[in-house]
Amino acid sequence: MKRMREFFTQRLKRGLVRRLNNLKIARMAYLVTRNSPPPSGAPVVFFKASTGIDDLSWNSGFHLLASWALRLKGIPVSYFACHAGMSKCVLGTNRDQPHKEMPCRSCVMQSKALYRGVPELTVDHRPQTAVHRSPSTVISWFGFERNPQLVTRIENLSVPKLSTFHFQDIPLGPLCLPGLRWILRIHHLNDDENTRYLFREYILSAWNVARKFSKFLDEINPRAVVLFNGQFFPEATARWVARQRGIRVITHEVGLQPASAFFTDGEATAYPIHIPDEFELSDEQNARLDAYLAKRFQGDFTMAGIKFWAEMKGLDEAFLQKAARFKQIVPVFTNVIFDTSQPHANTVFEDMFDWLDLVLEVIKEHPETLFVIRAHPDELRVRKSSRETVEGWATSREVQKEANVVFVGPRETLSSYELIQKSKFVMVYNSTIGLEASIMGAAVLCAGRARFTQYPTVFFPQTVEEVRRKMKEFLEAQKIDTPPEFKRNARRFLYYQLFKTSLPFGDFLEPSVRTTQTRLKPFELDDLLKSDSLKVILSGVLEGGDFLLEE
């Protein structure tokens, strides 16, 4: 009864905070409209379909503030937003009840609160010669229309066939696959009717987005499109359509720092960063990075509003006594299998579990080594728990029978950093801890493409056999020589991630009741154009800038 009261109290509080926040948004939207100069030039399109349902997500906040700053500079902004425009959307899907109705009513109400006062543009979707309109800030809402021909084409296809399905040269299956894996919280999709049903509806919805966004672009003729990370099918489809027309696409995600954003011309989930060859950290920059790492190594950090470790404990006596019976320790750090980083990571192996199977083969061949397999804490995140877990893999492979394996579950708060210090070398798939281990001076053997593998920071063999050979080489070596540039590049890369690419929005946004959501802080309209972060975004969107903060 107490838990039920707490649940309803929290829900009421969230509802009240959301309503108050929407009133703030409405007031600021009115001021933006009233104080924006007459727009001129080609517009910038802001696409909205997967950045929240009934509250202001962090990415919705970045989207809104960036568009307001452009309007205040006299740049026309054209919003393209969902108005029940998909049969099934990623965020609205109920994994347990895939046929359940979408929460379109609350989602559209929230979107309309964001765009209050923006005049609506009606786009005629009948085939005709496009007529480009004079510059103005407008919004176009797209609804859903089912394509009977497409329905017939896909109604009897299996999941493997749907995964590669193309229609009128648009790769609808591949565009939908990452979002389907994400919402089902698995990588290996079951070929059952529920999965096929969702896949078909996503494909039909992606086609609807492609057709209507194409027509919208023909009418608007924008200079650029700005959208959320590009992995879910609405944004992936919009990105594909825009790039087919040669239109520049900018994607955004939450940054590495609290209340920060990452904007890029590339794919935000791949985190492309250009670091000049000549860049070296100054004494002041090194001190700044070390201060961050000191907190990180104690577990004092958040990502996208989530604090993974309430506390972090050292290696206990039982573990140390067990480890003393072995020649050496090798930790194995895993990832969340459905995460949006995984499509980029799977270049050497089909997926992370394919890699773990190889790791297990090597474990059985080296009884003198203690392997510590660590599950990622995000596997059991509330409302986002994985359905295909490392713990499940370990159970199915009977890993517990191996005397030289310690399995650390996602809820355990054992210090990974203390473990690294006692290890001969470290194995990762594409986890950020590989970057941190390099900074700590450890040899890191990476098996998946990671954000940091775009620079020499870790050992990253390019074939399965090379990974196997490198594992055995490291296990049998008396000493592993790590190139000194690994540590240098790792520090440079992390510094860029933290202090150059993570654009602070803390002057405008703060965590809401649920920390994965945000709300507006009080601020003056002039503060938007004075903000260093929004200056960087304006320069990046309008002048092709690099979306990096100056120091």
FIRO-895503 format. One line per field, with one value per residue (C-alpha): residue in three letters; chain; x, z, y. Coordinates in Angstrom, 2 decimals, always signed. Example, Ala and Ser with C-alpha at 12.3 -4.5 7.8 and 13.67 -1.06 7.14 Angstrom:
BEGIN
rest: c(ala:ser)
kette: c(A:A)
u: c(+12.30:+13.67)
w: c(+7.80:+7.14)
v: c(-4.50:-1.06)
//
This chain:
BEGIN
rest: c(met:lys:arg:met:arg:glu:phe:phe:thr:gln:arg:leu:lys:arg:gly:leu:val:arg:arg:leu:asn:asn:leu:lys:ile:ala:arg:met:ala:tyr:leu:val:thr:arg:asn:ser:pro:pro:pro:ser:gly:ala:pro:val:val:phe:phe:lys:ala:ser:thr:gly:ile:asp:asp:leu:ser:trp:asn:ser:gly:phe:his:leu:leu:ala:ser:trp:ala:leu:arg:leu:lys:gly:ile:pro:val:ser:tyr:phe:ala:cys:his:ala:gly:met:ser:lys:cys:val:leu:gly:thr:asn:arg:asp:gln:pro:his:lys:glu:met:pro:cys:arg:ser:cys:val:met:gln:ser:lys:ala:leu:tyr:arg:gly:val:pro:glu:leu:thr:val:asp:his:arg:pro:gln:thr:ala:val:his:arg:ser:pro:ser:thr:val:ile:ser:trp:phe:gly:phe:glu:arg:asn:pro:gln:leu:val:thr:arg:ile:glu:asn:leu:ser:val:pro:lys:leu:ser:thr:phe:his:phe:gln:asp:ile:pro:leu:gly:pro:leu:cys:leu:pro:gly:leu:arg:trp:ile:leu:arg:ile:his:his:leu:asn:asp:asp:glu:asn:thr:arg:tyr:leu:phe:arg:glu:tyr:ile:leu:ser:ala:trp:asn:val:ala:arg:lys:phe:ser:lys:phe:leu:asp:glu:ile:asn:pro:arg:ala:val:val:leu:phe:asn:gly:gln:phe:phe:pro:glu:ala:thr:ala:arg:trp:val:ala:arg:gln:arg:gly:ile:arg:val:ile:thr:his:glu:val:gly:leu:gln:pro:ala:ser:ala:phe:phe:thr:asp:gly:glu:ala:thr:ala:tyr:pro:ile:his:ile:pro:asp:glu:phe:glu:leu:ser:asp:glu:gln:asn:ala:arg:leu:asp:ala:tyr:leu:ala:lys:arg:phe:gln:gly:asp:phe:thr:met:ala:gly:ile:lys:phe:trp:ala:glu:met:lys:gly:leu:asp:glu:ala:phe:leu:gln:lys:ala:ala:arg:phe:lys:gln:ile:val:pro:val:phe:thr:asn:val:ile:phe:asp:thr:ser:gln:pro:his:ala:asn:thr:val:phe:glu:asp:met:phe:asp:trp:leu:asp:leu:val:leu:glu:val:ile:lys:glu:his:pro:glu:thr:leu:phe:val:ile:arg:ala:his:pro:asp:glu:leu:arg:val:arg:lys:ser:ser:arg:glu:thr:val:glu:gly:trp:ala:thr:ser:arg:glu:val:gln:lys:glu:ala:asn:val:val:phe:val:gly:pro:arg:glu:thr:leu:ser:ser:tyr:glu:leu:ile:gln:lys:ser:lys:phe:val:met:val:tyr:asn:ser:thr:ile:gly:leu:glu:ala:ser:ile:met:gly:ala:ala:val:leu:cys:ala:gly:arg:ala:arg:phe:thr:gln:tyr:pro:thr:val:phe:phe:pro:gln:thr:val:glu:glu:val:arg:arg:lys:met:lys:glu:phe:leu:glu:ala:gln:lys:ile:asp:thr:pro:pro:glu:phe:lys:arg:asn:ala:arg:arg:phe:leu:tyr:tyr:gln:leu:phe:lys:thr:ser:leu:pro:phe:gly:asp:phe:leu:glu:pro:ser:val:arg:thr:thr:gln:thr:arg:leu:lys:pro:phe:glu:leu:asp:asp:leu:leu:lys:ser:asp:ser:leu:lys:val:ile:leu:ser:gly:val:leu:glu:gly:gly:asp:phe:leu:leu:glu:glu)
kette: c(A:A:A:A:A:A:A:A:A:A:A:A:A:A:A:A:A:A:A:A:A:A:A:A:A:A:A:A:A:A:A:A:A:A:A:A:A:A:A:A:A:A:A:A:A:A:A:A:A:A:A:A:A:A:A:A:A:A:A:A:A:A:A:A:A:A:A:A:A:A:A:A:A:A:A:A:A:A:A:A:A:A:A:A:A:A:A:A:A:A:A:A:A:A:A:A:A:A:A:A:A:A:A:A:A:A:A:A:A:A:A:A:A:A:A:A:A:A:A:A:A:A:A:A:A:A:A:A:A:A:A:A:A:A:A:A:A:A:A:A:A:A:A:A:A:A:A:A:A:A:A:A:A:A:A:A:A:A:A:A:A:A:A:A:A:A:A:A:A:A:A:A:A:A:A:A:A:A:A:A:A:A:A:A:A:A:A:A:A:A:A:A:A:A:A:A:A:A:A:A:A:A:A:A:A:A:A:A:A:A:A:A:A:A:A:A:A:A:A:A:A:A:A:A:A:A:A:A:A:A:A:A:A:A:A:A:A:A:A:A:A:A:A:A:A:A:A:A:A:A:A:A:A:A:A:A:A:A:A:A:A:A:A:A:A:A:A:A:A:A:A:A:A:A:A:A:A:A:A:A:A:A:A:A:A:A:A:A:A:A:A:A:A:A:A:A:A:A:A:A:A:A:A:A:A:A:A:A:A:A:A:A:A:A:A:A:A:A:A:A:A:A:A:A:A:A:A:A:A:A:A:A:A:A:A:A:A:A:A:A:A:A:A:A:A:A:A:A:A:A:A:A:A:A:A:A:A:A:A:A:A:A:A:A:A:A:A:A:A:A:A:A:A:A:A:A:A:A:A:A:A:A:A:A:A:A:A:A:A:A:A:A:A:A:A:A:A:A:A:A:A:A:A:A:A:A:A:A:A:A:A:A:A:A:A:A:A:A:A:A:A:A:A:A:A:A:A:A:A:A:A:A:A:A:A:A:A:A:A:A:A:A:A:A:A:A:A:A:A:A:A:A:A:A:A:A:A:A:A:A:A:A:A:A:A:A:A:A:A:A:A:A:A:A:A:A:A:A:A:A:A:A:A:A:A:A:A:A:A:A:A:A:A:A:A:A:A:A:A:A:A:A:A:A:A:A:A:A:A:A:A:A:A:A:A:A:A:A:A:A:A:A:A:A:A:A:A:A:A:A:A:A:A:A:A:A:A:A:A:A:A:A:A:A:A:A:A:A:A:A:A)
u: c(+0.00:+2.84:+4.58:+1.29:+0.80:+4.37:+3.76:+0.63:+2.21:+5.18:+2.85:+0.81:+4.00:+5.29:+1.99:+2.03:+5.67:+4.98:+2.04:+4.06:+6.95:+4.65:+3.43:+7.04:+7.61:+4.49:+5.65:+9.14:+7.70:+5.53:+8.59:+10.61:+7.87:+7.43:+11.15:+12.39:+13.31:+11.65:+13.14:+15.28:+17.27:+16.77:+15.10:+16.47:+14.23:+13.79:+12.36:+10.49:+9.18:+11.20:+12.27:+9.71:+6.01:+4.41:+7.24:+10.22:+13.14:+16.69:+16.89:+13.55:+15.02:+18.12:+15.89:+13.65:+16.39:+18.50:+15.48:+14.60:+18.16:+17.99:+14.67:+16.03:+18.82:+16.28:+16.65:+13.37:+12.73:+10.45:+9.28:+8.16:+6.43:+4.42:+0.64:-0.26:+1.91:+2.97:+1.00:+3.57:+6.42:+9.46:+8.82:+5.10:+5.53:+4.52:+6.87:+4.47:+1.37:+2.54:-1.04:-1.73:-2.84:-0.16:-0.14:-0.65:-3.06:-0.64:+2.31:+0.59:-0.59:+2.99:+4.30:+1.68:+2.82:+6.34:+5.28:+2.61:+2.18:+3.97:+1.72:+0.83:+1.87:-0.38:+1.57:-0.28:+1.00:-0.42:+2.23:+2.94:+5.75:+7.01:+6.70:+9.22:+7.63:+8.97:+10.98:+8.88:+8.79:+6.14:+5.21:+3.92:+2.19:+2.27:-0.41:-0.42:-1.61:-1.29:+0.07:-1.96:+0.72:+3.37:+1.06:+0.74:+4.50:+5.45:+2.48:+4.08:+7.76:+9.88:+11.98:+15.19:+13.43:+11.98:+15.45:+16.76:+13.55:+13.74:+10.77:+11.15:+14.90:+14.44:+16.10:+13.09:+14.07:+17.62:+16.31:+13.82:+16.04:+18.01:+14.86:+13.10:+16.05:+16.16:+12.51:+12.47:+15.72:+17.34:+19.70:+18.68:+15.07:+12.63:+10.84:+7.44:+4.21:+4.53:+7.98:+6.88:+3.82:+5.89:+8.46:+5.73:+4.12:+7.49:+8.17:+4.75:+5.33:+8.84:+7.44:+4.83:+7.58:+9.69:+6.86:+5.62:+9.03:+10.12:+7.21:+7.89:+11.53:+10.47:+8.28:+10.62:+13.98:+15.99:+19.66:+19.88:+17.91:+18.40:+17.20:+17.67:+20.47:+19.33:+19.02:+15.26:+13.36:+11.58:+14.86:+16.85:+14.34:+14.29:+18.09:+18.20:+15.65:+17.47:+20.89:+19.49:+18.70:+22.15:+20.75:+23.04:+21.85:+22.89:+22.19:+22.25:+22.45:+23.06:+26.69:+29.10:+28.68:+25.45:+22.87:+24.96:+24.35:+26.46:+25.76:+27.50:+27.38:+27.97:+26.08:+25.76:+25.82:+29.17:+30.55:+32.85:+35.45:+38.26:+41.26:+44.08:+47.36:+49.14:+46.70:+48.34:+46.83:+48.20:+48.96:+45.62:+43.74:+45.49:+44.50:+40.90:+40.77:+42.40:+39.81:+37.03:+38.70:+39.17:+35.39:+34.70:+36.93:+34.80:+31.59:+30.53:+29.06:+25.80:+24.90:+21.70:+20.36:+21.17:+23.51:+24.61:+26.51:+25.02:+28.35:+31.38:+33.19:+36.71:+37.80:+36.87:+39.05:+37.24:+37.99:+41.63:+42.12:+40.64:+42.73:+45.92:+45.54:+45.96:+48.91:+47.12:+43.78:+41.99:+38.69:+36.14:+33.88:+30.62:+27.95:+24.16:+23.34:+20.49:+22.20:+22.30:+26.12:+25.99:+25.26:+28.53:+30.40:+29.65:+32.40:+34.65:+32.08:+28.44:+27.57:+28.91:+27.75:+29.65:+32.75:+31.94:+31.70:+35.25:+36.37:+34.91:+36.87:+40.08:+39.08:+38.85:+42.34:+43.94:+43.11:+46.06:+44.28:+41.36:+38.85:+36.38:+33.35:+31.48:+27.91:+27.08:+25.00:+22.61:+21.37:+18.85:+17.99:+14.42:+12.04:+14.95:+16.12:+17.63:+15.89:+19.09:+21.69:+25.27:+23.99:+21.64:+24.53:+26.69:+23.93:+23.26:+27.00:+27.37:+30.15:+29.77:+31.36:+34.66:+36.89:+38.81:+35.81:+34.21:+30.95:+30.03:+26.35:+24.92:+23.76:+27.17:+29.12:+32.62:+35.19:+36.14:+39.04:+40.59:+40.18:+42.00:+44.93:+45.44:+45.01:+47.53:+45.42:+41.79:+39.29:+36.34:+33.80:+33.21:+32.75:+34.03:+35.95:+38.40:+39.30:+39.66:+41.81:+44.16:+44.42:+45.31:+48.17:+46.61:+46.87:+43.37:+42.22:+39.09:+36.79:+34.15:+34.45:+34.11:+33.94:+37.62:+38.91:+38.87:+42.25:+45.04:+43.99:+43.72:+44.69:+41.92:+42.47:+40.39:+39.48:+38.14:+41.29:+43.46:+41.45:+41.93:+45.66:+46.07:+44.26:+46.60:+49.65:+48.79:+47.96:+51.26:+53.50:+55.83:+55.21:+52.83:+54.32:+51.66:+52.49:+52.84:+50.54:+47.61:+47.56:+48.22:+45.42:+43.04:+43.52:+43.14:+39.98:+38.34:+39.21:+37.53:+34.46:+34.12:+35.13:+34.92:+32.01:+29.71:+27.81:+26.47:+22.76:+22.70:+21.82:+18.52:+17.66:+17.65:+16.59:+12.87:+11.11:+12.35:+15.99:+15.86:+13.50:+14.18:+12.44:+13.18:+15.04:+14.20:+16.25:+16.05:+15.59:+18.90:+20.68:+20.04:+22.14:+24.81:+25.23:+28.54:+26.80:+24.13:+26.72:+28.56:+25.34:+24.43:+27.90:+27.75:+24.32:+24.70:+28.42:+29.49:+31.30:+32.67:+30.25:+33.21:+33.50:+36.35:+38.39)
w: c(+0.00:+0.87:-2.46:-4.29:-2.50:-3.36:-7.00:-7.31:-5.38:-7.77:-10.76:-9.54:-8.88:-12.38:-13.89:-11.96:-12.80:-16.48:-16.60:-14.94:-17.29:-20.33:-19.10:-18.95:-22.47:-23.73:-22.20:-23.71:-27.09:-27.09:-26.33:-29.06:-31.62:-30.47:-30.44:-33.52:-36.52:-39.90:-41.14:-44.26:-46.10:-46.43:-43.40:-41.01:-40.46:-36.96:-37.10:-34.05:-33.64:-31.05:-28.35:-25.63:-25.31:-22.38:-20.93:-21.97:-22.68:-22.67:-26.46:-26.84:-24.70:-26.90:-30.01:-28.67:-27.41:-30.57:-32.75:-30.59:-30.91:-34.71:-34.83:-32.64:-35.23:-38.03:-39.46:-40.52:-38.76:-40.19:-37.67:-38.94:-36.12:-35.59:-35.20:-34.85:-37.94:-37.28:-36.85:-34.23:-32.96:-30.99:-27.75:-27.76:-28.28:-25.43:-25.56:-23.64:-25.56:-29.08:-30.31:-27.57:-28.84:-29.16:-26.61:-29.42:-27.52:-24.72:-27.13:-29.52:-26.60:-25.35:-28.84:-29.32:-26.03:-27.45:-30.68:-29.37:-31.56:-34.60:-37.69:-39.32:-42.85:-44.81:-47.31:-50.32:-50.64:-54.12:-56.86:-58.29:-59.05:-55.77:-55.17:-52.64:-50.13:-48.92:-45.67:-42.54:-39.35:-39.67:-38.43:-40.48:-38.65:-40.37:-39.94:-40.93:-44.17:-44.77:-48.17:-49.43:-51.91:-49.19:-46.82:-49.41:-50.06:-46.42:-44.90:-45.21:-44.73:-41.96:-39.60:-41.57:-44.80:-43.15:-41.84:-45.39:-47.05:-49.57:-51.15:-54.07:-53.36:-49.70:-47.23:-44.91:-43.13:-42.21:-41.17:-38.76:-37.33:-34.66:-33.18:-33.05:-31.23:-28.86:-27.83:-27.52:-25.51:-27.49:-30.44:-31.70:-32.76:-32.43:-35.65:-33.96:-34.90:-32.32:-33.62:-37.25:-36.49:-34.94:-37.73:-40.40:-38.65:-38.28:-41.98:-42.94:-40.64:-41.99:-45.51:-44.43:-42.90:-46.06:-48.37:-46.30:-45.31:-48.95:-49.96:-47.06:-48.09:-51.67:-50.47:-47.83:-49.64:-46.38:-45.83:-43.17:-41.13:-37.37:-35.67:-32.74:-33.01:-36.25:-34.96:-34.43:-37.67:-37.96:-37.64:-39.58:-42.44:-42.36:-42.39:-45.33:-47.30:-46.67:-47.55:-50.80:-51.72:-50.73:-47.70:-44.72:-41.65:-38.08:-35.32:-31.57:-28.40:-24.71:-24.01:-21.61:-19.01:-17.00:-18.77:-21.94:-25.64:-28.46:-31.98:-35.09:-38.89:-38.53:-36.59:-32.98:-31.61:-33.34:-31.78:-34.59:-33.26:-35.15:-32.91:-34.55:-34.63:-32.88:-29.96:-26.59:-23.14:-21.18:-17.45:-16.70:-19.04:-17.57:-14.08:-15.23:-16.72:-13.65:-11.39:-13.47:-13.46:-9.69:-9.29:-12.00:-10.35:-7.21:-9.19:-8.91:-12.38:-14.31:-17.92:-19.49:-16.03:-14.68:-11.74:-12.00:-8.73:-5.43:-4.01:-5.27:-3.15:-3.42:-3.98:-0.91:+0.93:-0.54:-4.07:-3.26:-1.72:-4.81:-7.15:-5.24:-6.49:-10.11:-12.12:-13.44:-13.65:-16.84:-16.59:-19.41:-19.66:-21.60:-23.04:-23.28:-26.38:-27.69:-27.13:-30.09:-30.07:-31.07:-34.81:-35.03:-32.81:-34.76:-37.38:-36.40:-34.66:-35.53:-32.04:-28.48:-27.60:-30.59:-29.05:-25.58:-27.06:-28.35:-24.98:-23.27:-25.59:-24.57:-20.88:-20.99:-22.54:-19.79:-16.32:-14.85:-15.43:-13.43:-15.78:-14.27:-16.54:-15.66:-16.80:-17.57:-14.86:-17.51:-18.24:-15.39:-15.57:-14.44:-17.46:-19.74:-18.54:-21.15:-22.22:-23.60:-20.87:-20.17:-17.08:-19.31:-21.66:-18.71:-17.43:-20.84:-21.34:-17.76:-17.11:-13.36:-13.87:-14.88:-11.81:-13.29:-13.81:-11.53:-12.82:-11.59:-12.08:-13.08:-9.54:-7.94:-7.09:-7.20:-8.38:-11.98:-11.62:-8.71:-10.75:-13.71:-11.46:-10.54:-14.06:-16.62:-19.40:-20.01:-22.57:-23.73:-26.54:-27.00:-23.42:-22.40:-19.58:-22.26:-22.82:-19.07:-18.71:-21.40:-19.45:-16.37:-18.37:-18.88:-22.07:-23.57:-26.14:-27.85:-29.94:-31.21:-32.86:-30.11:-30.03:-29.08:-31.68:-34.30:-32.73:-31.60:-27.98:-27.63:-29.38:-31.93:-34.22:-37.38:-37.76:-35.42:-35.81:-35.02:-31.84:-30.83:-31.56:-29.62:-26.58:-26.46:-27.11:-24.19:-21.86:-22.54:-22.68:-19.80:-20.40:-22.69:-24.34:-24.83:-27.29:-25.37:-27.86:-26.57:-23.23:-24.89:-27.42:-24.77:-22.64:-25.64:-26.77:-23.35:-22.86:-26.16:-25.24:-21.87:-22.44:-26.19:-27.59:-24.53:-24.91:-21.50:-21.27:-17.48:-17.68:-19.30:-18.31:-15.08:-14.15:-13.64:-11.14:-13.21:-13.91:-17.43:-18.21:-17.93:-17.32:-18.14:-15.64:-15.38:-17.88:-19.98:-23.74:-24.34:-22.49:-25.40:-27.82:-25.19:-24.46:-25.67:-26.36:-28.56:-30.34:-31.19:-32.46:-34.54:-36.06:-36.73:-38.38:-40.33:-41.14:-41.13:-37.82:-35.87:-32.89:-30.49:-27.53:-27.53:-24.34)
v: c(+0.00:+2.38:+1.76:+2.35:+5.68:+6.69:+5.75:+7.86:+10.76:+10.71:+10.53:+13.51:+15.45:+14.68:+15.82:+19.11:+19.82:+19.03:+21.44:+24.20:+23.54:+23.74:+27.12:+28.29:+26.97:+28.75:+32.04:+31.72:+30.66:+33.80:+35.95:+34.23:+34.90:+38.49:+39.34:+37.49:+39.68:+39.04:+35.74:+35.60:+32.97:+29.23:+27.61:+25.02:+22.00:+20.54:+17.01:+15.67:+12.15:+10.19:+12.66:+12.09:+11.30:+13.08:+15.17:+17.28:+14.95:+16.28:+16.00:+17.80:+20.55:+20.82:+20.81:+23.58:+25.89:+25.55:+26.34:+29.38:+30.71:+30.41:+32.23:+35.03:+35.43:+35.85:+32.34:+30.72:+27.41:+24.74:+22.16:+18.75:+16.91:+13.75:+14.02:+10.32:+9.91:+6.33:+3.14:+2.17:+4.33:+3.19:+5.07:+4.25:+0.51:-1.77:-4.76:-7.00:-5.89:-4.99:-4.40:-1.86:+1.56:+4.23:+7.11:+9.63:+11.87:+12.76:+12.90:+15.33:+17.48:+17.73:+18.56:+21.25:+22.81:+23.05:+24.77:+27.10:+30.15:+28.68:+28.89:+25.59:+24.72:+22.39:+20.33:+18.93:+15.35:+14.83:+14.57:+18.01:+20.40:+21.81:+25.54:+26.86:+29.20:+32.52:+32.25:+31.97:+29.92:+27.21:+23.78:+20.86:+18.01:+14.64:+11.98:+8.32:+6.74:+3.00:+1.93:-1.07:-2.15:-2.17:-4.06:-6.83:-6.93:-7.50:-9.37:-12.84:-11.99:-13.51:-11.38:-12.08:-11.02:-7.91:-7.01:-6.55:-5.34:-2.45:-0.67:+1.75:+1.81:+2.84:+0.40:+0.32:-2.91:-1.81:+1.63:+0.02:-2.71:-0.72:+0.81:-2.55:-4.11:-1.15:-1.27:-5.08:-4.84:-7.66:-8.08:-11.52:-11.04:-13.91:-14.82:-14.89:-13.13:-10.34:-9.40:-9.68:-7.53:-4.74:-4.94:-4.65:-1.68:+0.06:-0.45:+0.92:+3.89:+4.51:+4.56:+7.11:+9.28:+8.97:+9.99:+12.92:+14.23:+14.08:+16.28:+18.63:+19.04:+19.74:+22.60:+24.01:+23.63:+23.89:+24.56:+21.82:+19.28:+18.87:+15.68:+13.31:+10.72:+9.06:+5.48:+5.15:+4.60:+8.00:+9.92:+7.32:+7.59:+11.40:+11.43:+9.02:+11.08:+14.36:+12.96:+11.53:+15.15:+16.38:+18.24:+18.55:+16.60:+17.42:+14.91:+15.42:+13.35:+13.90:+14.81:+13.18:+15.92:+16.45:+18.67:+18.80:+18.09:+16.71:+18.01:+16.66:+16.49:+12.76:+10.10:+11.22:+7.66:+7.03:+10.24:+11.42:+13.86:+15.58:+16.26:+18.25:+16.30:+19.15:+19.35:+18.65:+19.10:+22.03:+21.74:+23.38:+21.03:+17.98:+19.11:+19.60:+16.11:+14.54:+16.19:+14.63:+11.21:+11.30:+11.63:+9.07:+6.49:+6.87:+6.26:+9.91:+10.53:+10.54:+9.76:+11.11:+11.84:+8.35:+7.79:+4.15:+3.83:+4.96:+3.77:+1.91:-0.68:-2.02:-5.60:-7.63:-10.14:-13.16:-11.96:-11.19:-14.63:-16.30:-14.14:-15.07:-18.64:-17.53:-16.31:-13.21:-11.38:-10.31:-8.37:-8.63:-5.57:-5.94:-3.64:-3.49:-5.54:-3.34:+0.01:+2.40:+2.19:-1.47:-1.09:+0.86:-1.61:-4.80:-4.61:-7.54:-9.76:-10.26:-9.02:-8.87:-12.40:-13.75:-12.17:-13.55:-17.05:-16.65:-15.28:-18.36:-20.66:-18.89:-18.94:-22.75:-22.94:-20.81:-22.17:-20.25:-16.93:-15.52:-13.89:-11.42:-10.98:-7.81:-7.08:-3.46:-1.70:-0.37:-3.92:-3.65:+0.04:+0.76:+0.87:-0.10:-3.50:-5.78:-8.98:-10.45:-10.15:-11.12:-12.92:-14.93:-15.71:-16.82:-19.11:-20.66:-21.33:-22.67:-20.20:-20.81:-24.23:-22.64:-22.41:-19.48:-17.17:-14.62:-13.17:-9.68:-8.88:-5.49:-4.70:-5.27:-2.13:-3.58:-1.01:-1.69:+0.74:-1.14:-4.31:-2.72:-1.79:-5.46:-6.81:-7.98:-6.50:-5.53:-6.82:-4.73:-4.83:-1.09:+0.10:+3.54:+1.90:+0.77:+4.42:+4.99:+1.86:+3.20:+6.45:+4.38:+2.85:-0.60:-2.61:-2.77:-5.34:-4.03:-6.24:-3.77:-0.40:+2.20:+5.98:+6.06:+3.57:+6.34:+7.22:+4.86:+4.37:+0.56:-2.65:-3.22:-6.26:-6.22:-9.91:-12.58:-14.65:-11.65:-11.05:-14.70:-14.53:-11.29:-12.71:-15.70:-13.54:-11.26:-14.15:-15.86:-12.77:-11.98:-8.27:-6.38:-3.32:-0.66:+2.13:+5.43:+7.18:+5.08:+6.90:+10.27:+9.81:+8.46:+11.56:+13.85:+12.06:+12.07:+15.74:+16.58:+14.53:+16.21:+19.80:+20.49:+18.45:+18.40:+21.67:+22.81:+23.59:+23.91:+27.63:+26.70:+23.12:+21.15:+17.60:+17.16:+14.86:+11.94:+12.77:+11.33:+14.26:+17.96:+21.28:+24.90:+27.01:+30.72:+32.74:+35.87:+35.68:+37.49:+34.69:+32.33:+34.36:+35.02:+31.33:+29.86:+26.54:+28.08:+30.23:+27.00:+25.40:+28.48:+28.54:+24.81:+24.92:+28.17:+28.28:+24.64:+25.00:+22.04:+22.18:+22.48:+24.82:+27.32:+27.59)
//
